[in-house]
Amino acid sequence: MSTLENRPNKAVLVIDVQNAVVHETHERDAVVANINTVVGKARAAGVPVVWIQDAGGERVAGSEAWKIVPELDPREDEPNVQKQWGDSFEETDLETVLAGLGVGALVVTGAQTDACIRSTLHGAVVRGYDALLVSDAHTTEDGTAWGAPSPDLVIAHTNLYWEDHGAPGRTAGTVTAAELSFEG
């Protein structure tokens, strides 16, 4: 259980699933479909969904590049957090939003695996949250031209090390979108 007192609830984070971020990512359509599955399960269980958008660089707030992909449907009553750093907690109101919802455990989805997903996962655990990564609901683009492993290997490696990650009083792990359950 998280180390955050009086924070028994869970929330889903949908990180940077924006037009300019995921347009050339690995298995984009399948990942977006899996994120839709996670969001649907959360909503059905009354679990908050928090939408996070990167407002840096070409992703100017309100622009097409900044918008959440059209396959997803953020609702007006769901929190939206704007960020400019990889870790979704850095210089944002994410912690305030989660505290207000009594959230101590996060279910993480989105993009990019080797940047904002990893940064947010680690940032969450450091701040006392439990953090569950949906193994088939995050993606990244091809960085092999710059010496990175292929996207499928980046995703597989992140899933591998997060599966066994943990810290005193906090849990981590992975689950597929199909296996994810908010019951119990």
Backbone as CSV, one residue per row, in Angstrom:
resi,resn,N_x,N_y,N_z,CA_x,CA_y,CA_z,C_x,C_y,C_z
1,MET,0.845,-1.183,0.000,0.000,0.000,0.000,0.886,1.240,0.000
2,SER,0.442,2.281,-0.611,1.237,3.507,-0.721,1.603,4.040,0.668
3,THR,2.596,4.884,0.713,2.994,5.489,1.985,2.254,6.795,2.249
4,LEU,1.299,7.122,1.429,0.517,8.350,1.592,-0.664,8.080,2.519
5,GLU,-0.766,8.835,3.591,-1.828,8.611,4.570,-3.191,9.058,4.047
6,ASN,-4.207,8.268,4.394,-5.590,8.581,4.038,-5.781,8.783,2.534
7,ARG,-5.091,7.963,1.764,-5.195,8.050,0.301,-5.485,6.642,-0.256
8,PRO,-6.667,6.080,0.028,-6.967,4.696,-0.355,-7.386,4.501,-1.812
9,ASN,-7.588,5.570,-2.549,-8.165,5.451,-3.887,-7.120,5.287,-4.983
10,LYS,-7.600,4.823,-6.126,-6.789,4.677,-7.334,-7.216,5.728,-8.352
11,ALA,-6.324,6.007,-9.282,-6.645,6.854,-10.436,-5.856,6.351,-11.630
12,VAL,-6.410,6.559,-12.802,-5.715,6.260,-14.059,-5.098,7.548,-14.580
13,LEU,-3.825,7.481,-14.951,-3.178,8.595,-15.629,-3.080,8.261,-17.110
14,VAL,-3.541,9.171,-17.961,-3.366,9.047,-19.408,-2.396,10.159,-19.787
15,ILE,-1.150,9.769,-20.055,-0.063,10.720,-20.227,0.225,10.984,-21.702
16,ASP,0.072,12.220,-22.117,0.553,12.725,-23.410,0.068,11.954,-24.642
17,VAL,-1.153,11.459,-24.618,-1.679,10.772,-25.806,-2.281,11.844,-26.708
18,GLN,-1.362,12.647,-27.239,-1.694,13.823,-28.033,-1.287,13.602,-29.483
19,ASN,-1.938,14.350,-30.380,-1.674,14.193,-31.807,-0.189,14.249,-32.148
20,ALA,0.536,15.241,-31.653,1.948,15.400,-32.009,2.857,14.410,-31.301
21,VAL,2.389,13.815,-30.225,3.235,12.901,-29.459,3.153,11.480,-30.004
22,VAL,1.969,11.014,-30.360,1.816,9.596,-30.724,1.648,9.338,-32.214
23,HIS,1.764,10.354,-33.049,1.475,10.143,-34.467,2.395,9.138,-35.148
24,GLU,3.612,8.956,-34.650,4.534,7.989,-35.268,5.045,6.979,-34.251
25,THR,4.238,6.630,-33.282,4.684,5.700,-32.255,4.406,4.250,-32.629
26,HIS,5.096,3.376,-31.937,4.997,1.932,-32.142,3.590,1.439,-31.799
27,GLU,2.975,0.736,-32.740,1.646,0.149,-32.562,0.631,1.142,-31.996
28,ARG,0.670,2.346,-32.522,-0.163,3.448,-32.044,-1.626,3.064,-31.870
29,ASP,-2.245,2.511,-32.911,-3.681,2.238,-32.863,-4.037,1.204,-31.797
30,ALA,-3.227,0.160,-31.672,-3.484,-0.870,-30.656,-3.327,-0.291,-29.252
31,VAL,-2.313,0.538,-29.062,-2.089,1.144,-27.752,-3.237,2.086,-27.393
32,VAL,-3.659,2.915,-28.326,-4.784,3.823,-28.065,-6.050,3.020,-27.741
33,ALA,-6.274,1.924,-28.451,-7.429,1.065,-28.155,-7.331,0.490,-26.741
34,ASN,-6.134,0.083,-26.336,-5.950,-0.445,-24.984,-6.160,0.641,-23.929
35,ILE,-5.725,1.850,-24.225,-5.970,2.961,-23.303,-7.470,3.197,-23.172
36,ASN,-8.186,3.113,-24.278,-9.652,3.233,-24.235,-10.264,2.161,-23.335
37,THR,-9.741,0.950,-23.412,-10.217,-0.136,-22.555,-10.000,0.206,-21.085
38,VAL,-8.800,0.688,-20.767,-8.478,1.054,-19.383,-9.391,2.179,-18.897
39,VAL,-9.569,3.204,-19.709,-10.427,4.330,-19.348,-11.861,3.850,-19.123
40,GLY,-12.351,2.989,-20.000,-13.701,2.456,-19.848,-13.876,1.678,-18.556
41,LYS,-12.891,0.845,-18.219,-12.953,0.085,-16.966,-12.927,1.018,-15.759
42,ALA,-12.093,2.032,-15.831,-12.008,2.984,-14.718,-13.335,3.702,-14.525
43,ARG,-13.875,4.208,-15.604,-15.143,4.932,-15.500,-16.253,4.039,-14.954
44,ALA,-16.304,2.792,-15.425,-17.338,1.861,-14.962,-17.207,1.580,-13.468
45,ALA,-15.980,1.625,-12.953,-15.735,1.352,-11.531,-15.720,2.617,-10.677
46,GLY,-15.945,3.774,-11.303,-15.919,5.028,-10.557,-14.521,5.485,-10.175
47,VAL,-13.518,4.995,-10.904,-12.121,5.375,-10.655,-11.805,6.612,-11.499
48,PRO,-11.248,7.655,-10.888,-10.945,8.869,-11.645,-9.929,8.632,-12.766
49,VAL,-10.138,9.342,-13.858,-9.202,9.355,-14.980,-8.625,10.760,-15.043
50,VAL,-7.300,10.852,-15.015,-6.613,12.136,-15.065,-5.856,12.215,-16.384
51,TRP,-6.172,13.237,-17.158,-5.563,13.448,-18.471,-4.393,14.401,-18.327
52,ILE,-3.246,14.000,-18.846,-2.045,14.825,-18.751,-1.608,15.184,-20.160
53,GLN,-1.342,16.469,-20.357,-0.943,16.955,-21.675,0.347,17.752,-21.576
54,ASP,1.262,17.445,-22.468,2.508,18.190,-22.581,2.230,19.453,-23.384
55,ALA,2.508,20.589,-22.781,2.263,21.873,-23.441,3.574,22.549,-23.826
56,GLY,4.604,21.752,-24.097,5.897,22.310,-24.484,6.134,22.218,-25.974
57,GLY,7.095,22.980,-26.459,7.497,22.925,-27.862,6.357,23.217,-28.806
58,GLU,6.155,22.333,-29.766,5.118,22.514,-30.795,3.709,22.284,-30.265
59,ARG,3.609,21.773,-29.044,2.304,21.438,-28.457,1.720,22.624,-27.697
60,VAL,1.498,23.686,-28.397,0.927,24.900,-27.800,-0.532,24.623,-27.436
61,ALA,-0.907,24.974,-26.211,-2.271,24.718,-25.740,-3.294,25.209,-26.757
62,GLY,-4.232,24.328,-27.094,-5.288,24.655,-28.044,-4.979,24.249,-29.473
63,SER,-3.713,23.986,-29.794,-3.334,23.624,-31.164,-3.699,22.167,-31.453
64,GLU,-3.719,21.797,-32.719,-3.984,20.407,-33.112,-2.927,19.480,-32.531
65,ALA,-1.678,19.909,-32.538,-0.579,19.098,-32.010,-0.793,18.779,-30.531
66,TRP,-1.360,19.696,-29.764,-1.566,19.580,-28.331,-2.771,18.709,-27.969
67,LYS,-3.756,18.630,-28.842,-5.015,17.943,-28.527,-4.820,16.449,-28.308
68,ILE,-5.630,15.907,-27.397,-5.700,14.466,-27.182,-6.197,13.834,-28.482
69,VAL,-5.666,12.646,-28.831,-6.060,11.992,-30.078,-7.574,11.809,-30.123
70,PRO,-8.156,11.874,-31.325,-9.620,11.858,-31.434,-10.278,10.556,-30.987
71,GLU,-9.543,9.463,-30.925,-10.136,8.197,-30.496,-10.456,8.183,-29.005
72,LEU,-9.844,9.069,-28.253,-10.089,9.145,-26.813,-11.039,10.293,-26.522
73,ASP,-11.777,10.187,-25.436,-12.787,11.210,-25.139,-12.702,11.710,-23.700
74,PRO,-11.736,12.584,-23.413,-11.691,13.168,-22.073,-13.008,13.891,-21.772
75,ARG,-13.478,13.716,-20.578,-14.730,14.356,-20.180,-14.432,15.625,-19.406
76,GLU,-15.348,16.564,-19.499,-15.139,17.861,-18.837,-14.985,17.741,-17.333
77,ASP,-15.601,16.714,-16.728,-15.501,16.554,-15.279,-14.256,15.771,-14.848
78,GLU,-13.428,15.355,-15.796,-12.195,14.646,-15.478,-11.026,15.633,-15.445
79,PRO,-10.177,15.520,-14.429,-9.059,16.464,-14.310,-8.135,16.433,-15.522
80,ASN,-7.598,17.600,-15.843,-6.622,17.746,-16.918,-5.441,18.512,-16.354
81,VAL,-4.264,17.948,-16.498,-3.043,18.539,-15.969,-2.128,18.876,-17.145
82,GLN,-1.676,20.106,-17.170,-0.740,20.564,-18.197,0.679,20.480,-17.640
83,LYS,1.608,19.983,-18.453,2.981,19.841,-17.981,3.977,20.270,-19.052
84,GLN,5.211,20.475,-18.614,6.288,20.794,-19.545,7.524,19.951,-19.298
85,TRP,7.487,19.068,-18.315,8.617,18.214,-17.984,8.206,16.757,-18.137
86,GLY,9.181,15.875,-18.194,8.893,14.451,-18.347,8.061,13.892,-17.209
87,ASP,8.447,14.193,-15.978,7.723,13.736,-14.805,6.450,14.576,-14.669
88,SER,5.325,13.933,-14.750,4.039,14.638,-14.728,3.769,15.382,-13.427
89,PHE,4.565,15.130,-12.405,4.420,15.838,-11.127,5.197,17.151,-11.100
90,GLU,6.243,17.275,-11.908,7.136,18.437,-11.851,6.439,19.721,-12.299
91,GLU,6.368,20.668,-11.374,5.797,21.989,-11.640,4.390,21.927,-12.246
92,THR,3.587,20.964,-11.729,2.181,20.854,-12.143,1.321,20.768,-10.880
93,ASP,0.027,20.717,-11.085,-0.885,20.551,-9.956,-1.339,19.095,-9.806
94,LEU,-0.609,18.144,-10.390,-1.014,16.737,-10.321,-1.132,16.263,-8.875
95,GLU,-0.161,16.564,-8.036,-0.225,16.131,-6.646,-1.461,16.702,-5.945
96,THR,-1.781,17.945,-6.195,-2.962,18.576,-5.595,-4.236,17.883,-6.070
97,VAL,-4.304,17.588,-7.364,-5.461,16.884,-7.929,-5.626,15.518,-7.272
98,LEU,-4.530,14.761,-7.187,-4.601,13.409,-6.631,-4.930,13.436,-5.138
99,ALA,-4.347,14.382,-4.416,-4.652,14.500,-2.988,-6.133,14.802,-2.783
100,GLY,-6.682,15.666,-3.615,-8.096,16.008,-3.521,-9.013,14.833,-3.786
101,LEU,-8.521,13.876,-4.543,-9.295,12.671,-4.856,-8.986,11.522,-3.895
102,GLY,-8.090,11.749,-2.952,-7.707,10.695,-2.016,-6.950,9.557,-2.669
103,VAL,-6.185,9.854,-3.700,-5.494,8.831,-4.491,-4.097,8.566,-3.950
104,GLY,-3.808,7.273,-3.742,-2.475,6.830,-3.352,-1.908,5.788,-4.289
105,ALA,-2.707,5.347,-5.258,-2.270,4.321,-6.209,-2.618,4.763,-7.625
106,LEU,-1.647,4.641,-8.514,-1.820,5.086,-9.894,-1.753,3.918,-10.868
107,VAL,-2.553,4.009,-11.915,-2.507,3.100,-13.047,-2.061,3.967,-14.220
108,VAL,-0.901,3.637,-14.806,-0.254,4.525,-15.757,-0.343,3.995,-17.182
109,THR,-0.734,4.920,-18.096,-0.805,4.635,-19.529,-0.258,5.840,-20.289
110,GLY,0.048,5.670,-21.578,0.373,6.829,-22.400,1.658,6.742,-23.174
111,ALA,2.305,7.905,-23.330,3.508,8.029,-24.154,4.414,9.100,-23.541
112,GLN,5.571,9.096,-23.914,6.446,8.141,-24.540,7.086,7.277,-23.455
113,THR,7.176,5.988,-23.720,7.668,5.015,-22.750,8.984,5.422,-22.125
114,ASP,9.954,5.777,-22.960,11.311,6.027,-22.478,11.529,7.461,-22.011
115,ALA,10.483,8.215,-21.893,10.602,9.596,-21.421,9.550,9.840,-20.336
116,CYS,8.410,10.310,-20.718,7.397,10.737,-19.747,6.800,9.587,-18.941
117,ILE,6.665,8.414,-19.524,6.129,7.274,-18.766,7.120,6.886,-17.669
118,ARG,8.377,6.651,-18.043,9.378,6.268,-17.032,9.541,7.358,-15.977
119,SER,9.625,8.606,-16.398,9.816,9.703,-15.441,8.656,9.781,-14.459
120,THR,7.446,9.642,-14.946,6.279,9.729,-14.079,6.178,8.521,-13.147
121,LEU,6.482,7.335,-13.652,6.467,6.149,-12.791,7.429,6.324,-11.619
122,HIS,8.659,6.688,-11.924,9.652,6.868,-10.866,9.283,8.033,-9.952
123,GLY,8.792,9.118,-10.549,8.365,10.263,-9.749,7.244,9.898,-8.796
124,ALA,6.345,9.033,-9.237,5.226,8.614,-8.388,5.720,7.804,-7.194
125,VAL,6.568,6.824,-7.448,7.061,5.974,-6.369,7.877,6.796,-5.372
126,VAL,8.719,7.680,-5.866,9.511,8.539,-4.977,8.608,9.379,-4.086
127,ARG,7.469,9.798,-4.613,6.539,10.635,-3.842,5.601,9.832,-2.946
128,GLY,5.717,8.500,-2.950,4.932,7.670,-2.040,3.778,6.911,-2.648
129,TYR,3.581,7.011,-3.946,2.475,6.327,-4.617,2.826,4.884,-4.966
130,ASP,1.810,4.036,-5.011,1.919,2.762,-5.713,1.726,3.091,-7.182
131,ALA,2.424,2.371,-8.062,2.331,2.698,-9.492,2.308,1.426,-10.330
132,LEU,1.181,1.203,-10.969,0.966,0.044,-11.827,1.010,0.503,-13.280
133,LEU,1.866,-0.109,-14.081,1.997,0.217,-15.499,1.170,-0.755,-16.326
134,VAL,0.328,-0.240,-17.208,-0.434,-1.112,-18.100,0.493,-1.439,-19.275
135,SER,0.949,-2.679,-19.309,2.059,-3.089,-20.171,1.794,-2.943,-21.666
136,ASP,0.545,-2.967,-22.067,0.220,-2.840,-23.489,-0.533,-1.537,-23.780
137,ALA,-0.385,-0.573,-22.871,-1.068,0.717,-23.039,-0.082,1.880,-22.894
138,HIS,1.147,1.649,-23.330,2.143,2.724,-23.430,2.995,2.457,-24.663
139,THR,3.541,3.534,-25.213,4.270,3.401,-26.477,5.328,4.486,-26.615
140,THR,6.156,4.317,-27.628,7.187,5.305,-27.926,7.488,5.274,-29.424
141,GLU,8.205,6.300,-29.868,8.577,6.328,-31.278,9.944,5.701,-31.468
142,ASP,10.348,5.544,-32.696,11.604,4.890,-33.055,12.778,5.844,-32.877
143,GLY,13.646,5.539,-31.930,14.823,6.357,-31.686,16.112,5.665,-32.094
144,THR,15.998,4.633,-32.937,17.197,3.874,-33.313,18.219,4.727,-34.051
145,ALA,17.798,5.749,-34.756,18.740,6.624,-35.465,19.659,7.354,-34.495
146,TRP,19.256,7.443,-33.229,20.052,8.128,-32.209,20.681,7.141,-31.225
147,GLY,20.662,5.843,-31.584,21.309,4.828,-30.762,20.416,4.114,-29.778
148,ALA,19.158,4.426,-29.752,18.227,3.754,-28.837,17.857,2.383,-29.395
149,PRO,17.453,1.485,-28.522,16.900,0.214,-29.010,15.602,0.476,-29.776
150,SER,15.154,-0.503,-30.531,13.887,-0.362,-31.261,12.746,-0.185,-30.263
151,PRO,11.654,0.452,-30.693,10.541,0.729,-29.765,10.009,-0.509,-29.050
152,ASP,9.892,-1.630,-29.752,9.380,-2.833,-29.098,10.282,-3.272,-27.950
153,LEU,11.609,-3.088,-28.116,12.539,-3.451,-27.044,12.503,-2.437,-25.891
154,VAL,12.319,-1.170,-26.203,12.194,-0.154,-25.154,10.966,-0.470,-24.290
155,ILE,9.865,-0.775,-24.940,8.622,-1.095,-24.232,8.790,-2.376,-23.414
156,ALA,9.359,-3.419,-24.029,9.561,-4.696,-23.324,10.477,-4.518,-22.116
157,HIS,11.552,-3.752,-22.276,12.476,-3.536,-21.160,11.805,-2.769,-20.026
158,THR,11.044,-1.759,-20.359,10.340,-0.993,-19.325,9.360,-1.894,-18.581
159,ASN,8.620,-2.705,-19.312,7.699,-3.643,-18.668,8.452,-4.622,-17.765
160,LEU,9.605,-5.108,-18.244,10.395,-6.071,-17.480,10.868,-5.487,-16.156
161,TYR,11.479,-4.316,-16.192,12.011,-3.796,-14.935,10.908,-3.239,-14.036
162,TRP,9.797,-2.749,-14.599,8.741,-2.228,-13.732,7.960,-3.356,-13.065
163,GLU,7.931,-4.506,-13.690,7.231,-5.668,-13.149,7.736,-6.020,-11.750
164,ASP,9.034,-5.830,-11.520,9.635,-6.190,-10.239,10.081,-4.978,-9.424
165,HIS,9.674,-3.804,-9.819,10.084,-2.596,-9.103,9.299,-2.479,-7.799
166,GLY,9.861,-1.757,-6.881,9.171,-1.505,-5.627,10.023,-0.618,-4.756
167,ALA,9.493,-0.251,-3.628,10.197,0.558,-2.646,9.509,0.309,-1.312
168,PRO,10.162,0.627,-0.197,9.545,0.366,1.101,8.147,0.983,1.214
169,GLY,7.174,0.124,1.476,5.810,0.587,1.654,5.073,0.921,0.381
170,ARG,5.712,0.728,-0.764,5.086,1.035,-2.053,5.195,-0.160,-2.980
171,THR,4.213,-0.281,-3.860,4.231,-1.373,-4.820,4.262,-0.815,-6.233
172,ALA,4.751,-1.634,-7.115,4.756,-1.330,-8.543,4.348,-2.619,-9.235
173,GLY,4.437,-2.645,-10.545,4.109,-3.848,-11.285,3.494,-3.512,-12.620
174,THR,3.144,-4.557,-13.339,2.514,-4.398,-14.646,1.285,-5.290,-14.734
175,VAL,0.417,-4.910,-15.653,-0.786,-5.670,-15.938,-1.193,-5.318,-17.370
176,THR,-1.817,-6.218,-18.077,-2.328,-5.877,-19.405,-3.673,-5.173,-19.263
177,ALA,-4.080,-4.497,-20.314,-5.385,-3.824,-20.295,-6.507,-4.826,-20.072
178,ALA,-6.397,-5.992,-20.696,-7.449,-7.010,-20.546,-7.507,-7.552,-19.128
179,GLU,-6.360,-7.702,-18.473,-6.309,-8.267,-17.122,-6.635,-7.250,-16.027
180,LEU,-6.534,-5.975,-16.332,-6.747,-4.927,-15.337,-8.148,-5.007,-14.740
181,SER,-8.187,-4.945,-13.412,-9.468,-4.923,-12.718,-9.390,-3.917,-11.584
182,PHE,-10.447,-3.176,-11.371,-10.498,-2.215,-10.282,-11.286,-2.755,-9.099
183,GLU,-11.670,-4.006,-9.156,-12.402,-4.621,-8.056,-11.425,-5.188,-7.043
184,GLY,-11.784,-5.062,-5.789,-10.971,-5.668,-4.730,-9.859,-4.840,-4.219
